């Protein structure tokens, strides 16, 4: 894979990301209830911990999604057609990406991720597998429209958003993200997206509160990042990881719960938390099939096909921009 630098864009976005991190943390910690967006989990250590989570026995989404991509890659490729530029949102380690690239004969690969060091390392590793495909890594926040590199302008795009990351967002924000993706990808684009299904909380909760404590470390690492990057004095040992199912909103919630009364500062601002008070750090919404269709259409995408694993626990959906897509009934 030919690695093509996108340094100017990377440096511009990096400064914006740091500014947004500060703003989100200070605003979130001052709000009631306290909350910090889940995207800030992903510094280098957080990205490494998440990759460890995906290999845990309790964490079914990665295995389920991989099984879908392995089984249906040919069908996906036939519907997408050859020569598209694959744009992966929140690429991380790009662990599932080879399954897609091997099937569809892409013209280019554009991974976008908020963790720059992790992004570039993953892109280089992927380059060893696909030496003939140009790659344009972009460090940045893909929740807003991203300017794609000049090298792929005019090329039809296939967005790739695996892992059910869309579930981390409240519905209005998820719709905004889908619209931003459509703007990033341009006309005549497609989107391949993973979305987790509603299921028994007895399966869901262990996936977010594993016995080895990796998810707990992942959650607590957010406090370490605040201390390191925002001059925080948060006593990390004063908090514990908490995962619970919220049936009214069909979502798993992750929190950091204070074990005792605690005072600390962030960039010189004073904060106090009482025992039992929490910082809400992540939502993971689960969707039924009809919910998925409504969500995608609201975001400007027309569902084309929907594949699930053998247990029906996870879904992978191919959609097209509304003006260019056929309906689900017309294509399957």
C-alpha positions as CSV (number, residue, x, y, z in Angstrom):
1,X,0.0,0.0,0.0
2,X,1.4,3.4,-1.0
3,X,1.3,5.7,2.1
4,X,0.5,9.3,1.1
5,X,1.0,12.0,3.7
6,X,-1.9,14.3,4.6
7,X,0.2,16.3,7.2
8,X,-1.3,19.8,6.7
9,X,-4.8,18.5,7.3
10,X,-3.7,16.4,10.2
11,X,-2.0,19.2,12.1
12,X,-5.0,21.6,11.5
13,X,-7.4,19.0,12.9
14,X,-5.2,18.0,15.8
15,X,-5.3,21.5,17.2
16,X,-9.1,21.6,17.0
17,X,-9.4,18.2,18.7
18,X,-7.3,19.3,21.7
19,X,-9.5,22.4,22.0
20,X,-12.7,20.4,21.8
21,X,-11.4,17.9,24.4
22,X,-10.9,20.7,26.9
23,X,-14.3,22.3,26.2
24,X,-16.2,19.0,26.4
25,X,-14.5,17.9,29.7
26,X,-15.0,21.3,31.4
27,X,-18.6,21.6,30.2
28,X,-19.4,18.0,31.0
29,X,-18.0,18.1,34.5
30,X,-19.9,21.3,35.2
31,X,-23.2,19.9,34.0
32,X,-25.8,17.9,36.0
33,X,-25.7,15.0,35.6
34,X,-22.0,15.0,34.7
35,X,-21.1,13.5,31.3
36,X,-18.1,13.4,28.9
37,X,-18.5,12.2,25.3
38,X,-17.3,8.7,24.6
39,X,-15.0,9.8,21.7
40,X,-12.5,11.1,24.2
41,X,-11.7,7.5,25.4
42,X,-9.4,7.1,22.4
43,X,-6.0,8.4,23.2
44,X,-3.3,5.8,22.4
45,X,-3.8,3.9,25.6
46,X,-7.5,4.0,25.3
47,X,-7.3,2.7,21.7
48,X,-5.0,-0.2,22.8
49,X,-7.4,-1.1,25.6
50,X,-10.4,-1.1,23.2
51,X,-8.6,-3.5,20.9
52,X,-8.0,-5.7,23.9
53,X,-11.8,-5.5,24.7
54,X,-12.7,-6.7,21.2
55,X,-10.8,-10.0,21.9
56,X,-12.6,-10.7,25.3
57,X,-14.9,-13.7,25.5
58,X,-17.8,-11.6,26.7
59,X,-17.5,-9.1,23.9
60,X,-19.6,-10.6,21.1
61,X,-19.9,-7.6,18.7
62,X,-16.5,-8.1,17.1
63,X,-16.9,-11.8,16.5
64,X,-20.4,-11.4,15.2
65,X,-19.5,-8.6,12.8
66,X,-16.4,-10.5,11.5
67,X,-18.6,-13.5,10.8
68,X,-21.0,-11.4,8.8
69,X,-18.2,-9.8,6.7
70,X,-16.5,-13.2,6.1
71,X,-19.8,-14.8,4.9
72,X,-21.2,-11.9,2.9
73,X,-18.2,-10.0,1.6
74,X,-18.9,-11.2,-2.0
75,X,-22.5,-9.9,-1.9
76,X,-21.3,-6.6,-0.5
77,X,-18.7,-6.3,-3.2
78,X,-21.2,-7.1,-5.9
79,X,-23.6,-4.4,-4.7
80,X,-20.9,-1.8,-4.1
81,X,-19.1,-2.4,-7.4
82,X,-15.3,-2.1,-8.0
83,X,-13.1,1.0,-7.8
84,X,-14.6,2.8,-4.9
85,X,-12.5,4.6,-2.4
86,X,-13.1,3.1,1.1
87,X,-13.4,5.7,3.8
88,X,-13.3,4.2,7.3
89,X,-14.7,6.4,10.1
90,X,-13.0,5.7,13.4
91,X,-10.6,3.2,11.9
92,X,-8.7,2.2,15.1
93,X,-6.6,-0.8,14.3
94,X,-8.4,-1.4,11.0
95,X,-8.8,-5.1,12.1
96,X,-11.9,-5.8,10.0
97,X,-10.8,-3.7,7.1
98,X,-8.8,-6.4,5.3
99,X,-12.0,-8.5,4.9
100,X,-13.6,-5.6,3.0
101,X,-10.6,-4.5,1.0
102,X,-9.9,-8.0,-0.2
103,X,-13.4,-8.3,-1.5
104,X,-14.1,-5.0,-3.3
105,X,-10.9,-4.0,-5.2
106,X,-10.8,-0.4,-3.9
107,X,-9.1,2.5,-5.6
108,X,-7.9,3.9,-2.3
109,X,-8.3,3.6,1.4
110,X,-8.9,6.6,3.7
111,X,-8.8,5.8,7.5
112,X,-10.0,8.6,9.8
113,X,-9.4,8.4,13.5
114,X,-9.0,10.7,16.5
115,X,-5.9,8.8,17.8
116,X,-3.1,9.9,15.4
117,X,-0.3,7.7,16.5
118,X,-2.5,4.6,16.5
119,X,-3.9,5.6,13.1
120,X,-0.6,5.9,11.4
121,X,0.7,2.7,12.9
122,X,-2.4,0.8,11.8
123,X,-2.2,2.3,8.3
124,X,1.4,1.2,7.9
125,X,0.6,-2.3,9.0
126,X,-2.3,-2.5,6.6
127,X,0.1,-1.4,3.8
128,X,2.0,-4.6,4.1
129,X,-1.1,-6.5,3.1
130,X,-2.3,-4.3,0.2
131,X,0.8,-2.7,-1.4
132,X,-1.0,-1.5,-4.5
133,X,-3.7,0.5,-2.8
134,X,-2.9,4.1,-1.9
135,X,-3.9,5.1,1.6
136,X,-4.6,8.6,2.9
137,X,-4.7,8.6,6.8
138,X,-6.5,11.6,8.3
139,X,-6.3,12.3,12.0
140,X,-9.5,14.1,13.2
141,X,-13.0,14.1,14.5
142,X,-15.3,12.5,11.9
143,X,-18.5,13.7,13.7
144,X,-18.3,16.7,11.5
145,X,-17.7,16.8,7.7
146,X,-14.1,16.0,6.8
147,X,-12.3,17.3,3.6
148,X,-11.1,14.2,1.8
149,X,-7.7,14.3,0.1
150,X,-7.4,15.7,-3.4
151,X,-6.1,12.3,-4.6
152,X,-9.6,10.7,-4.4
153,X,-11.8,13.7,-5.4
154,X,-14.2,12.6,-8.1
155,X,-14.0,9.0,-7.0
156,X,-17.1,7.2,-5.8
157,X,-16.8,6.4,-2.1
158,X,-17.8,3.6,0.2
159,X,-18.0,4.6,3.8
160,X,-17.1,1.9,6.4
161,X,-18.3,2.3,9.9
162,X,-18.1,-1.0,11.7
163,X,-18.4,-1.9,15.4
164,X,-21.7,-0.3,16.1
165,X,-20.1,3.0,17.1
166,X,-23.2,4.8,15.9
167,X,-24.8,3.4,19.1
168,X,-22.6,5.7,21.2
169,X,-24.7,8.7,20.1
170,X,-28.1,9.9,21.1
171,X,-30.5,9.6,18.1
172,X,-30.4,13.3,17.1
173,X,-26.6,13.2,17.2
174,X,-26.6,9.9,15.3
175,X,-28.7,11.5,12.6
176,X,-26.3,14.5,12.4
177,X,-23.4,12.1,12.1
178,X,-25.0,10.2,9.3
179,X,-25.6,13.5,7.5
180,X,-22.0,14.6,8.1
181,X,-20.8,11.2,6.6
182,X,-23.0,11.8,3.5
183,X,-21.4,15.2,3.1
184,X,-17.9,13.9,3.6
185,X,-18.4,11.0,1.1
186,X,-20.2,13.0,-1.6
187,X,-22.6,12.1,-4.3
188,X,-23.2,8.5,-5.4
189,X,-21.7,7.2,-2.2
190,X,-22.5,4.1,-0.1
191,X,-22.1,3.3,3.5
192,X,-21.5,0.0,5.2
193,X,-22.4,0.3,8.8
194,X,-22.4,-2.1,11.8
195,X,-25.3,-1.8,14.3
196,X,-25.9,-3.8,17.4
197,X,-29.3,-5.4,18.0
198,X,-31.5,-5.4,21.1
199,X,-31.0,-8.5,23.2
200,X,-31.1,-10.0,26.7
201,X,-29.3,-7.8,29.2
202,X,-27.7,-11.0,30.5
203,X,-25.6,-11.0,27.3
204,X,-25.2,-7.2,27.0
205,X,-24.0,-6.3,30.5
206,X,-21.0,-8.7,30.6
207,X,-19.9,-7.4,27.3
208,X,-19.4,-4.0,29.0
209,X,-18.2,-5.3,32.4
210,X,-15.9,-8.2,31.7
211,X,-14.4,-10.4,34.4
212,X,-10.8,-9.4,33.6
213,X,-11.5,-5.8,34.2
214,X,-10.3,-4.5,30.8
215,X,-13.4,-2.5,30.2
216,X,-13.1,-1.0,33.7
217,X,-9.5,0.1,32.9
218,X,-10.6,1.5,29.5
219,X,-13.3,3.6,31.3
220,X,-10.9,4.8,34.1
221,X,-8.2,5.7,31.5
222,X,-10.4,8.7,30.6
223,X,-9.5,10.2,34.0
224,X,-5.9,9.5,33.5
225,X,-6.1,11.3,30.2
226,X,-7.7,14.3,31.8
227,X,-5.0,14.4,34.5
228,X,-2.3,14.2,31.9
229,X,-3.6,16.6,29.2
230,X,-5.7,19.0,31.2
231,X,-3.6,19.3,34.4
232,X,-6.2,17.4,36.4
233,X,-5.7,16.2,40.0
234,X,-8.5,13.5,39.9
235,X,-7.7,10.6,42.3
236,X,-8.4,7.8,39.8
237,X,-8.5,5.3,42.7
238,X,-11.6,7.1,44.0
239,X,-13.7,5.9,41.1
240,X,-15.1,2.6,39.9
241,X,-16.4,1.4,36.5
242,X,-20.2,0.9,36.4
243,X,-22.2,-0.6,33.5
244,X,-26.0,-0.9,33.5
245,X,-28.8,-1.5,31.1
246,X,-31.3,1.3,30.6
247,X,-34.4,-0.4,29.2
248,X,-36.4,2.8,28.6
249,X,-33.7,4.0,26.1
250,X,-32.6,0.6,24.9
251,X,-29.0,1.2,25.8
252,X,-26.1,0.1,27.9
253,X,-24.7,3.0,29.9
254,X,-21.1,3.3,31.3
255,X,-20.4,5.5,34.3
256,X,-17.5,6.3,36.6
257,X,-18.9,6.2,40.1
258,X,-17.2,8.1,43.1
259,X,-16.5,5.6,45.9
260,X,-16.3,8.4,48.4
261,X,-16.5,12.3,48.6
262,X,-13.7,13.8,46.5
263,X,-12.4,17.2,45.5
264,X,-10.1,17.9,42.5
265,X,-9.2,20.4,39.9
266,X,-9.1,20.4,36.1
267,X,-7.1,23.2,34.5
268,X,-7.4,25.2,37.7
269,X,-11.2,24.8,38.0
270,X,-12.5,23.2,41.2
271,X,-14.8,20.3,41.2
272,X,-16.4,18.2,44.0
273,X,-18.2,14.9,43.8
274,X,-20.1,13.1,46.5
275,X,-20.0,9.3,47.2
276,X,-22.2,7.5,44.6
277,X,-22.3,10.4,42.1
278,X,-21.3,9.4,38.6
279,X,-19.7,10.7,35.4
280,X,-21.7,9.3,32.4
281,X,-19.0,8.3,29.9
282,X,-20.7,6.2,27.3
283,X,-24.0,5.1,25.8
284,X,-24.3,2.1,23.6
285,X,-27.8,2.1,22.0
286,X,-29.2,-1.1,20.6
287,X,-31.6,-1.1,17.6
288,X,-34.3,-3.3,16.1
289,X,-34.4,-3.7,12.3
290,X,-37.1,-1.1,11.7
291,X,-35.3,1.3,14.1
292,X,-32.2,1.0,11.9
293,X,-34.1,1.8,8.7
294,X,-35.7,4.9,10.2
295,X,-32.4,6.1,11.6
296,X,-30.6,5.7,8.3
297,X,-33.3,7.4,6.3
298,X,-33.4,10.3,8.7
299,X,-29.6,10.7,8.2
300,X,-30.0,10.8,4.4
301,X,-29.3,7.2,3.6
302,X,-31.4,4.6,1.8
303,X,-31.0,1.0,3.2
304,X,-30.1,-1.5,0.4
305,X,-29.3,-4.7,2.2
306,X,-29.1,-6.0,5.8
307,X,-27.1,-9.0,6.9
308,X,-26.9,-10.6,10.4
309,X,-24.9,-13.3,12.2
310,X,-26.3,-16.7,12.7
311,X,-27.7,-15.8,16.2
312,X,-29.2,-12.5,15.0
313,X,-27.2,-10.5,17.5
314,X,-25.6,-8.0,15.2
315,X,-26.4,-6.4,11.9
316,X,-24.4,-5.0,9.0
317,X,-26.3,-2.7,6.6
318,X,-25.4,-1.4,3.2
319,X,-27.0,2.0,2.4
320,X,-26.7,4.5,-0.4
321,X,-27.2,8.3,-0.5
322,X,-30.9,8.9,-0.9
323,X,-30.8,10.2,-4.4
324,X,-28.8,7.3,-5.8
325,X,-30.1,4.3,-3.7
326,X,-32.7,1.7,-4.5
327,X,-35.0,0.6,-1.8
328,X,-34.4,-2.4,0.4
329,X,-37.3,-4.2,-1.2
330,X,-35.9,-3.6,-4.7
331,X,-32.4,-5.0,-3.9
332,X,-32.9,-8.1,-1.7
